């Protein structure tokens, strides 16, 4: 069980597979498609470029087995659609 390093309370950690559709976006999205859309964007913040770059490295290593939190999937979808 994962615990908080400060107070030692138990933490609940949830991860999803890239092919899991339980995040807040369309169920037809997958990480590979979203990464391609995001990488095709002309204007991104420095933070978004770093996020996408690190995610691309992990995706190249793990493919569709990459693990991402629902929040990460949501951020990726927003960047890919140009809404972040």
Rosetta blueprint (number, residue, H / E / L):
1 X L
2 X L
3 X E
4 X L
5 X L
6 X L
7 X L
8 X L
9 X L
10 X E
11 X L
12 X L
13 X L
14 X L
15 X L
16 X E
17 X E
18 X L
19 X L
20 X L
21 X L
22 X L
23 X L
24 X L
25 X L
26 X L
27 X L
28 X L
29 X L
30 X L
31 X H
32 X H
33 X H
34 X H
35 X H
36 X H
37 X H
38 X H
39 X H
40 X L
41 X L
42 X L
43 X L
44 X L
45 X L
46 X H
47 X H
48 X H
49 X H
50 X H
51 X H
52 X H
53 X H
54 X H
55 X H
56 X H
57 X H
58 X H
59 X H
60 X H
61 X H
62 X H
63 X H
64 X H
65 X H
66 X L
67 X E
68 X E
69 X L
70 X H
71 X H
72 X H
73 X H
74 X H
75 X H
76 X H
77 X H
78 X H
79 X H
80 X H
81 X L
82 X L
83 X L
84 X L
